């Protein structure tokens, strides 16, 4: 059976047997984006999305009933919580209310939510938590000077161990009570939670049920902190206009939204869509993902924005593949899921020896000996080499699905890469490797310095 606690691990299996409309319904209502945090969203389901989620579950079950290997989704996981008896008194929160949980506390909470789960059910969630944690450390959102630095380092170590643990094992966190007590010292202000819930439906169509549920939360909020009162008034007016049919979506001015995002610690995830005209003010507010490169990679490449395309070329034995492997390792440490296609060397002793020599090994880095039919699930794909596969520029363009790519090329005796000059026109950075020294010939990201491979 699929329950809310393990639906994430089964989503790929379910999705393949659903109609596009049902998949879109799940996507539009936030179930996919939040799939790695089901435990954190239990309150959200109870208070806001119960009816909508149950309709989605009913539709999933109806579509799967005809399949001999059908899966039944338990609805009782999102039923209304039982009313407590009068003898029970709700315990008052005695900790500190905050607008935004610190990254450390957020990761401790995510780690605690793994308690009692079977490794096979949450392995993907463990991987994503570890990748997010390592990215936060690299970006210095979590610092060595933090009061929780030792705890975070132990959590990182334990997450790595969990990835290598047999799937049948039940997760048992030794100091769970201590960690829960640490998390329990802080809670997000109720009105701040409402702000985040509003931002999740801002500008979206067909979210009237969620808007009505959110309106109830606004009207019954007992936030005594005194914060976000004016923002609650703005949100209430926006919801009223949408529910009454005056607007097609819940909407607020860009200036008001910018303030809400800042208060709630939510970045504007809007992207510029190709082919659509965008106002200059709106374009300047567009969010671009910039990778926090440092050290020699920042010197060579600069600060790349995702998705990017890089080409690396050089004569045989001069270090082009070594350079590519080291870059793949570095991207993996930044939390990127990397696939290295070793079409030229295949699964060979020389490739293994090269990886051992440069200590190339990371749980986010995967190696394959030929180009797979499907590269979804990876953030960056390396092709070593484009020449050995026989790709032309138009072939690479067909592969592009919005991911980042690194192409490795062989060169002629004169040192020029083999193939059409269109290859270089299509990339953001071209890197030449000669005698184990790499320098960029073309670079849109600012890197100029030569590095040793």
N, C-alpha and C positions, 0 to 999 in steps of 0.2 A: 504493500500500500504506500501511497505517496501522502505525506503529511506536510504541514507548513515547514517543519524543521528540516526535511530532506528533499523538498520539491526542487531546490536549486540544483542538486546533483542529478536529478532526473529530467530537468527542463529540456536538455538537448534531445532526449529520447521522446518526450511528449511533443515538442515543437515540430518534429519531423512528420508527425501524423495528424496535425491540425490544419485547418484551413487558414489561408493568409489573414482572413478577417479576425479570427480568434487570436492569432499571434499579434496582430496589430492592436487589438483591444488590450492585451496584456502589456504591450510596449507603451501605448498611449497613457495608461494609468499607472505607470511607474513601477510595475512589478519586476520588470527585467533589470532596470537600473539599480534596484535595491536588493537584488537577489542574494547578494553575499551577506546581507544583514537581516535575515528573516527574524532572528531572535530580537534584535533591536526594534523591529517594527511591530511587535505584538500589540503594543498599546495603540499604535496607528490603526491596525486592523479593527480592534475592539471599538475605538471611538469614532472612526471616520469612514473606513472603506469596506465595512462588513457586507452590506447589500451588494455592492459592486463586485467584490471578490467572490461572493457566493454565486452570483450570476456567471462569473467567469468559470468557476469550478463546475457548475452545472453544465455549462457548454462543453468543457473539457470532457467530462464523464459521458455526455451524450454522444460526442464524436468518437470516443474510444470504446463504447459499448459493442460496436460491430466488429472490433478487432479481437481476434482469438487470444491475443496476449494483452488484453486491455488492462488499464490501470485505473483504480478508483481513488479519487482524491477525497480525503476525509473533510467534511464540512464542519464537524464539531470543533475543529481547531480554531474556527473564527466565530463561534457562536457567542452570544452575549454572555458576559461573565455573570455568575450567580450573585444575587444580592446577599450581602453579608447579613448575618443575624444582628438584631439590635444589641446583643451582648458584646459584639465586637466593635471596638472603637478604632478608627483609622489613626495610625501613628503619624504624628506631626513630624515633618522633615526638620531635623535639627542641624543640618549641615549648611553649606554656603551655596546660595543661588548665584549662578554665573550666566552671562549672555552666551558664551561659547565654551564648551569643554576644551581644556588644553589637549594638544595632540597626545601627550602621555596618557592622560586619563582615558581618552577615547580608545587608545590601543589596549590599555589594560582591560577595559570593558569588553572589547571584541575578543580578547584572549579568554576572559572568564566565561564568555558565552559558548566556548568550545567544551566546557566541562560536561562529562557524561556522554558526549557524542561518540559515535563510532567513526574511526578515522576515515573509512571508505566513504562515509556520507558527507564529510566536510573537508576532504582533501583539497578541493579547489578553493574553498573559502580560506583554508590555511595558507595556500600559495598566494592568494591575493592579499591577505593580511600581511604576510611576510614581505611581499613586494612593496606594499604601501609603507610599511614600517621602514624598510631600508631606504626608500625614496625620501621619507621625512628626515631621516638621519643625514643623508647626503645633502639635502637642501637646507640642513641646519635648522629645521623646524623643531627638532629635538636635539638638544645640545648636551655635551658632556657635563656641563655645570648644572644641569637639571637636578632637582631633588629626587627624581625618579629614574635617573640615568642607570643605576645598577639594576633596578627592576626591569627596565626596558631591554637591557643587554641580556638578562636571563630569559626574558620572553622571546627575544630574537633567536637565541640558542635553542630554546625548546621548540619553537616553530620549525626550525631546520630539522631537528630530530624527528618531529612528527611526520614530515614529508617522507622520511625513510622508514616509517613504522608500518607494520602489516595492517591491512585494511580492517581486519576483524577486531583490532584492539580498541577498547573503550578508553577515551581520554580521561585521565585522572590528574588534575592539577594539585600538586602537593599543598601549596600554601593558598588555596582558593579562598578561605575565610579571610585571610589577611588582605588579599587583593580586592575582594568584594568590599571590605571595610574601607579601603582606600578610595574606591570608586564612590562609595556611599557618602563620602564627605562632600561631594559636589553634585549639583543637579542644575539642569538648564532651566531658566525662568520659563514658566508656562507661556507667557506672551511671546517669548523668543521662539518657542516651539511652534506657535501659531504663525509667526512670521515666516518660518522655514516652510511650513505646510502651504501657506499662500503662494510663496515663490514657486512651489512645485506645480501649481496650476495656472500661474500668471500667463496670459496670452494663449492658452490652449482652448480648443473647442471641445464640446461634448463632455464637459466635466461638471455638469449641473448638480449631480448627486453629491459629489465631493465638495462643491461650493456650499450646498445646503448644510452638510455635516460640519463644515468649517465655520459657517455662520453660527451654529449652535455653540461651538467651542468659544467663539468670540463673545457671544452674549452671556455665557455662563462662566467665563474665566474668572478665577479668584486669585489672580496674580496680585500680591500685596507689595511687590517690590517698588511700584511706582514707575517702572521703566516701560517704554514702548506704548504708553497710553495714547499719544497722538498718532502713532503708527496704527494702533488698533482702530482708531476712528477712520483713517484712510482706507484700511482693509475692509472695514464694515461697509463703507459707502460703495467701494468697488464691487463687493459681493452682492449688495442689494441691487445695483444696476444690472449686473449679469443675471441674477435670479429672476428679476422682473422683466427680462428680455430687452432692456435698453441697449445692451452691448452684446456682441457675439462671443466675447471671451472676458474673463476677469482681467481688467487692465488698469494700470496706474501710469503716471507720467514717468519718463526715463529718469528724471531727477529724483522722484520719490523712490523708484525702484533701486537706484544706485545707493540711496541711504539705507534701504531695507537690507540690501545684500551686504553692505558693510557691517551693519549691526548684527546680522545673523551669521557672518563669516562665510557667505556663499558667493562664489565668483560667478560672473556672467558667462554662461557657457555658449552664448550665441556665436555662431560661426557664419562667415560670409559665404553665401551659396553662389557657386559659379554660374555666371550668366544672368544674375539678378542685380539690378542697379541698387546701390546702397548709399544712403545719405552719408555725407562726410562725417557728421557728428556720430552717427550710428557706427560707421566704420572704425572710428577711433576708439569706440567702446567694445569692439570685437575682441574676443578672447583668443589668443594664440598660445599654444603649448611650447614653451621654451625649455629645452633640456639644460640642466645645471652642470654643464661641462666644467671641469677644472683640470689643473695640471697640464700635462703635455697634450692632452686631447683638446683642451681649450686653445692652447698655443697653435695647434695644427688646424683645427676646424672652426673654432670660435664658439658661438652659442646657437646651435641649430634649433629651428622651430619644426615641430612635427606637422605633417609628414615631410620627410626629407629624402633626397636621392643623392648618393655619393658614388663616384667611380674611383677605383684604385687600380693602377696599372704599373707594370714594371717588367724587366727581363726576367727570365727563369733564373731562380737561385739568388735573386736580389732582395727578397723579403716581402713581396706583395701579399702573399697568403698569410705570412706571419703578422703583418700589419693588420690585415682584415680580421684574423682570429683574435688579436689583442683588442681591437675595437669592439668586436662582438662580446668579448668578456666584459669590457667596461660598460657597455650598454645594459648587459644583464645585471650588473651590480646597481644600476640606476633603477632597477625594477621593471625593465622592459623584457618581454618574452621574445627571445631571439631564436631564429632558425638559420643554421648555417648549412647551405647546400654545397657539399663537396663533390661536385660532378667530375672535376679534373683528377683529384687524388683518390676519390672514392673512400671506402672504409679500408685504409691501408696502414701499414706500419709507419710509413713516413708521416702521415697525418697525426697518428697517435704520438709519435716521437716529438713532433712539433708542438703539440698541445701540452705534453709533459714538460718540455723545455721551458715554455713560457707560463706554465702553471695555469693552463686554460681549463677551468672546470667551475661550473655554477649551475644551480638548480633551475635557473631561468634560460639556460643556453642548451639548445638541442641541435644535433648533427644528423644529416641524412645524406645518402650517397647519390641521389638523383632528385630532380625537380618533382615535387609532389603535385598532384592534381588540385589539391586544396590547401591554401596557406592561411585560411581564416584561423584565428586563435593566436596568431603571432603579431607582435608589434613591428618587428624589423626582420627582414629576410635578406640574407647574404647569398649571392650567386657566384660561386667560384668554380669554373669561370664562365663568362658569357660566351666566349669563343668555343669552349669544349662542347657546350650545349648547341651552339649554332644559332643563337638568337640574333634577330635584327631589331632595330629600334622599334618598329611597329609591334614586334612580339612582346617587348618589355612594357610597352604602353598598355597592351591588353591584360597583362598581369596585374597592373596597378589597381588596387581596390581601396585606395586611401591609406595604405600602410607605408612605412618607410622602407627603402631599399638601398642596399650597398652592392654594387656590381664590381667584380674583379675581372680585369682584362689582361690578356697576354700582349706583348709588344713585339715589334719587328726588331731586327738587328740594329736599326738606327734609333731605337728607343721610342718609336711612336706606337700608340696602341692600335691593335688590329681592328678594323671595322670602320663604319661610316662616322663622319664627323658629327652626325646627328646625335650620336650617343652622348657626346660632351655637351651639346646644346641642351639636352633634356635633363641634365643633373644640376644640383646646386653647388656641388664641390667636386673637383677632380684632383686626385692626389697621385703624384708620381713617386715611386719608391725605387731608389738606386743605391746599391751597396748598403742596404739596411738603414738608409736615411730617407725619411718621407717629408715632402713639402707640397703645398697646394699650388696648382697652376691656375685654377679658377676657384673662387670662393665667395659665396654670397653671405656668409655668416661671420666674416671678420678675422678668421684665423690666418696668420701670415708666417709664423715661425717654423723652421725645420726641426724635426724631432728624430731621435734615434729609435729604431724599431727593436 
